[in-house]
C-alpha cells in the first residue's frame, strides 16, 4: 500500500510540475511574470508567480514520493 501511495505522490507531483511549466509558457504566465517583475522592482521584493509555486509544489511531491518509495 505504501508503494501505491508513493507512486500517487510522484504522479501528482509530476502533474503539478507540468501544469506549472505550461502555465509559465502561456500568455497568462507572461503577464504574471511581467507583473511580478514590475511589483518586485517597485517594492524591492521577490515576487513568485503562480507557475513557480506549482513547480515548487510538484517538486516537493515528487521528492516525498521518491523518498517514500525508497524507504525500507
C-alpha positions, 0 to 999 in steps of 0.5 A: 500500500505504501508503494501505491501511495508513493507512486500517487505522490510522484504522479501528482507531483509530476502533474503539478510540475507540468501544469506549472511549466505550461502555465509559465509558457502561456500568455497568462504566465507572461503577464504574471511574470511581467507583473511580478517583475514590475511589483518586485522592482517597485517594492524591492521584493521577490515576487513568485508567480503562480507557475513557480509555486506549482513547480515548487509544489510538484517538486516537493511531491515528487521528492516525498514520493521518491523518498517514500518509495525508497524507504525500507 
